[in-house]
Amino acid sequence: MENYLSSIADILEVETVELSAELNSFEAWDSLAVLSIIAFCDSEYSVALSADEINNSATVLGLKELIENKM
């Protein structure tokens, strides 16, 4: 999970993200970002996530914990 924050920042088209940041507060948070996160989790961590699971993760930390719980 070393590159997690920088990868999420890239997907959300920002310089940096904080774990406490709300996902829906980012301008780039849309269905394409969700698909990008699905692809990222699959390629980086071999974790399959659904769009609903991602959308239910309110924060960057919540998403990280979801991924970790599935690893």
PyMOL commands that set and color helices and strands:
alter all, ss='L'
color gray80, all
select helices_A, chain A and resi 4-11+23-25+31-45+51-56+60-70
alter helices_A, ss='H'
color red, helices_A
deselect
rebuild
show_as cartoon
